[in-house]
Amino acid sequence: MRRAARLLVAALLAGATAAHATCDKPVYLTFDTGHMGVAPLVAEVLSRQGVKASFFLADEKTQTGGTSLDDHWAPWWKARAAEGHVFGSHTFDHVYWLADTPGGFRVRPSAGPKAGQSHTWTHAQYCAELERPAERFKAMSGQVMPKLFRAPGGKTSPALLAAAKACGWTHVGWSPAGFLGDELPSDRYPNTSLLARALRDVRSGDILLAHLGIWSRQDPWAPAVLEPLIQGLKAKGYCFATLAEHPVYRGAALAR
């Protein structure tokens, strides 16, 4: 299986080389899970625009009454894997780092049976939590997840990053200009201003962050912003690549 995974990544990288031969201004569109209400739309837009993205998976509550990695959504994830998108862990229960402790971390999941409760975990427990989305992704798609992860909220510490690195996981944040704002209140940050800001500020090499649905935003971001953003960045000469093609993170895709 490791050899097969490496061959798959090698094919992705070969494709990336060909793509970058015609575009030297890549940006890296990434999505974290959420309530999944806009997931079908996101898939439709990415397909129509010929864009490959990178997804970070957690098992979060959804608008369909289940969770983002349940059997209802398994075919959606399998289809995205077949299309050649890239995937990483977002911790299974969307677990926030709160503080370092001797030999571990204080954490609080926002999903799962212990949502809202604080716990003290060892380094090994945190590593096991990173593996859970990878195991579920393999069951849903038949593919091996690269050892990339994004901590919920981007909240980390040097100790957490070192512990994750020791068990093979590489953390992926996002660029300041790549924060697309879909978590912000829509009364103060309307979609028109978020789109204009991104088109003004995004630069080559930036990692962009959005979600597959945010509960708190009243005016949903993706229907209004995603396709115009992609079209606008393309018009400015940018191309879209996955993290398997990123100069810092592509090596982590070979880790399994």
Phi, psi and omega per residue, in radians:
M1 nan -0.656 3.125
R2 -1.090 -0.723 3.138
R3 -1.110 -0.718 3.131
A4 -1.111 -0.713 3.128
A5 -1.111 -0.706 -3.141
R6 -1.186 -0.625 3.083
L7 -1.128 -0.692 3.115
L8 -1.096 -0.794 3.135
V9 -1.131 -0.692 3.110
A10 -1.037 -0.675 3.111
A11 -1.151 -0.710 3.098
L12 -1.077 -0.752 -3.123
L13 -1.172 -0.624 3.088
A14 -1.107 -0.710 3.074
G15 -1.123 -0.652 3.131
A16 -1.109 -0.725 3.131
T17 -1.047 -0.744 3.125
A18 -1.141 -0.717 -3.122
A19 -1.127 -0.756 -3.085
H20 -1.280 -0.221 3.055
A21 -1.135 -0.428 -3.124
T22 -1.927 -0.051 -3.137
C23 -2.568 2.061 -3.122
D24 -1.856 0.315 3.133
K25 -2.209 1.164 -3.104
P26 -1.353 2.566 2.905
V27 -2.217 2.759 -2.972
Y28 -2.149 1.793 -3.104
L29 -1.463 2.186 3.135
T30 -2.223 2.611 3.096
F31 -2.247 2.342 2.912
D32 -1.667 2.716 3.093
T33 -1.154 2.962 3.128
G34 -2.927 -2.506 -3.109
H35 -1.372 -0.056 3.013
M36 1.231 0.112 -3.119
G37 -1.100 -0.510 -3.141
V38 -1.791 0.084 -3.087
A39 -1.011 -0.809 3.103
P40 -1.047 -0.699 3.109
L41 -1.120 -0.762 3.126
V42 -1.017 -0.813 3.137
A43 -1.067 -0.703 -3.140
E44 -1.122 -0.782 -3.130
V45 -1.147 -0.782 -3.140
L46 -1.066 -0.718 3.127
S47 -1.152 -0.802 -3.110
R48 -1.110 -0.623 -3.106
Q49 -1.566 -0.075 -3.136
G50 1.156 0.648 -3.068
V51 -1.908 2.332 2.996
K52 -1.779 2.406 -3.094
A53 -2.180 3.107 3.083
S54 -2.134 2.304 -3.054
F55 -2.039 2.395 3.063
F56 -1.939 2.162 -2.904
L57 -1.813 2.231 2.922
A58 -2.332 2.801 -3.079
D59 -1.686 1.348 -3.031
E60 -1.699 2.747 3.104
K61 -1.062 2.448 -3.080
T62 -2.107 2.922 3.094
Q63 -1.222 -0.297 3.128
T64 -1.511 0.081 3.077
G65 1.558 0.046 3.116
G66 -2.062 -2.418 3.122
T67 -2.352 2.834 -2.959
S68 -1.205 -0.279 3.114
L69 -2.023 0.348 -3.129
D70 -1.417 -3.110 -3.064
D71 -1.139 -0.483 3.103
H72 -1.070 -0.702 -3.064
W73 -1.644 -0.119 -3.109
A74 -0.980 -0.772 3.111
P75 -1.092 -0.572 3.118
W76 -1.133 -0.785 3.118
W77 -1.157 -0.686 3.126
K78 -1.085 -0.701 3.129
A79 -1.152 -0.704 3.123
R80 -1.148 -0.677 3.103
A81 -1.098 -0.714 3.141
A82 -1.141 -0.466 3.140
E83 -1.373 -0.206 3.070
G84 1.719 0.268 3.032
H85 -1.268 2.955 -3.108
V86 -2.000 2.638 -2.993
F87 -2.350 2.657 3.091
G88 -2.583 3.025 -3.131
S89 -1.530 2.474 3.046
H90 -2.112 0.352 -2.947
T91 1.178 2.432 -2.999
F92 -1.114 -0.824 -3.093
D93 -1.709 0.420 3.109
H94 0.881 1.123 -2.960
V95 -1.621 2.074 3.119
Y96 -1.486 2.348 2.931
W97 -1.319 2.335 3.104
L98 -1.914 -0.751 -3.082
A99 -2.910 2.751 2.986
D100 -1.412 2.593 3.022
T101 -2.289 2.881 3.071
P102 -1.023 1.964 3.121
G103 1.418 0.137 -3.117
G104 -3.060 -2.580 -3.021
F105 -2.541 2.629 2.915
R106 -1.609 2.223 -3.027
V107 -2.375 2.837 3.068
R108 -2.544 1.999 3.057
P109 -1.312 2.577 3.042
S110 -1.871 0.045 3.092
A111 -2.405 2.996 3.101
G112 1.450 -3.118 -3.038
P113 -1.173 -0.310 -3.119
K114 -1.984 0.469 -3.128
A115 -1.022 2.353 3.100
G116 1.498 -0.118 -3.139
Q117 -1.704 2.472 3.108
S118 -1.624 2.506 -3.107
H119 -2.470 2.764 2.983
T120 -1.888 2.139 -3.114
W121 -1.989 2.626 2.953
T122 -1.400 2.958 3.044
H123 -1.004 -0.720 -3.119
A124 -1.114 -0.659 3.124
Q125 -1.166 -0.671 3.106
Y126 -1.151 -0.730 3.106
C127 -1.075 -0.696 3.118
A128 -1.113 -0.628 3.108
E129 -1.171 -0.631 3.070
L130 -1.126 -0.569 -3.108
E131 -1.294 -0.461 -3.025
R132 -1.040 -0.796 3.066
P133 -1.103 -0.581 3.123
A134 -1.125 -0.710 3.123
E135 -1.153 -0.729 3.129
R136 -1.182 -0.707 3.116
F137 -1.063 -0.735 3.105
K138 -1.071 -0.722 3.130
A139 -1.149 -0.637 -3.103
M140 -1.361 -0.692 -2.947
S141 -1.938 -0.368 -3.021
G142 1.390 0.044 -3.128
Q143 -1.860 2.762 3.115
V144 -1.611 2.280 3.133
M145 -1.382 2.307 2.992
P146 -1.034 2.695 -3.088
K147 -1.522 1.058 3.046
L148 -1.951 2.485 3.059
F149 -2.504 2.750 3.017
R150 -2.224 2.110 3.096
A151 -1.208 2.342 3.092
P152 -0.905 2.346 -3.084
G153 1.235 0.011 -3.051
G154 1.192 0.267 -3.054
K155 -1.476 2.064 -3.118
T156 -2.518 3.101 2.955
S157 -2.450 2.851 3.048
P158 -0.974 -0.630 3.137
A159 -1.180 -0.702 3.119
L160 -1.148 -0.774 3.138
L161 -1.084 -0.679 3.129
A162 -1.183 -0.716 3.128
A163 -1.127 -0.753 3.109
A164 -1.120 -0.716 3.127
K165 -1.091 -0.652 -3.130
A166 -1.125 -0.478 3.068
C167 -1.792 0.325 2.924
G168 1.708 0.036 -3.026
W169 -1.763 2.410 3.119
T170 -1.957 2.245 -3.102
H171 -1.442 2.470 3.105
V172 -2.127 2.045 3.051
G173 -1.632 -2.467 3.071
W174 -2.652 2.858 -3.136
S175 -1.419 2.607 3.105
P176 -0.919 -0.807 3.129
A177 -1.277 -0.290 -3.131
G178 -1.438 -0.136 3.042
F179 -1.235 1.824 -2.959
L180 -1.460 -0.130 2.932
G181 1.486 0.210 -3.110
D182 -1.245 -0.141 3.051
E183 -1.583 -0.168 -3.044
L184 -1.439 2.691 3.121
P185 -1.127 2.286 -3.022
S186 -1.279 -0.313 3.110
D187 -1.253 -0.503 3.127
R188 -1.760 -0.351 -3.115
Y189 -2.295 1.282 -3.116
P190 -1.120 2.763 -3.084
N191 -1.004 -0.642 -3.120
T192 -1.081 -0.684 -3.125
S193 -1.306 -0.611 3.101
L194 -1.136 -0.721 3.116
L195 -1.126 -0.810 -3.124
A196 -1.085 -0.720 -3.137
R197 -1.098 -0.791 -3.122
A198 -1.114 -0.776 -3.128
L199 -1.132 -0.503 3.121
R200 -1.369 -0.681 -2.898
D201 -1.789 -0.455 -3.069
V202 -1.107 2.400 3.134
R203 -2.232 2.884 3.117
S204 -0.962 2.363 3.136
G205 1.608 -0.152 -3.101
D206 -1.232 2.499 2.992
I207 -1.710 2.137 -3.080
L208 -1.729 2.475 -3.100
L209 -2.124 2.220 2.971
A210 -2.486 -3.133 -3.085
H211 -2.310 2.847 3.099
L212 -1.577 0.573 3.094
G213 2.248 2.177 3.119
I214 -2.043 2.160 -3.073
W215 -1.088 -0.673 -2.944
S216 -1.431 -0.290 -3.077
R217 -1.454 2.169 -3.064
Q218 -1.347 -0.622 3.132
D219 -1.850 1.687 -3.004
P220 -0.933 2.460 -3.031
W221 -1.345 -0.901 -2.927
A222 -1.031 -0.798 -3.089
P223 -1.014 -0.597 -3.066
A224 -1.586 -0.523 -2.911
V225 -1.916 -0.653 -2.911
L226 -1.012 -0.967 -3.077
E227 -1.190 -0.761 3.055
P228 -1.045 -0.588 3.108
L229 -1.152 -0.826 3.119
I230 -1.048 -0.827 -3.130
Q231 -1.099 -0.726 -3.121
G232 -1.162 -0.707 3.113
L233 -1.198 -0.667 3.064
K234 -1.054 -0.731 -3.123
A235 -1.115 -0.421 3.104
K236 -1.574 0.094 3.052
G237 1.662 0.131 3.123
Y238 -1.492 2.658 2.999
C239 -2.129 2.868 -3.092
F240 -1.930 2.293 -3.132
A241 -2.293 2.855 3.086
T242 -1.683 2.963 3.134
L243 -1.185 -0.315 3.040
A244 -1.187 -0.211 3.124
E245 -1.904 -0.011 -3.084
H246 -1.335 2.376 -3.070
P247 -1.078 -0.454 3.126
V248 -1.539 -0.651 -2.932
Y249 -1.819 -0.204 -3.041
R250 -1.108 -0.528 3.106
G251 -1.132 -0.541 3.135
A252 -1.155 -0.405 3.115
A253 -1.204 -0.262 3.121
L254 -1.677 0.087 -2.960
A255 -1.247 -0.430 -3.092
R256 -1.513 nan nan
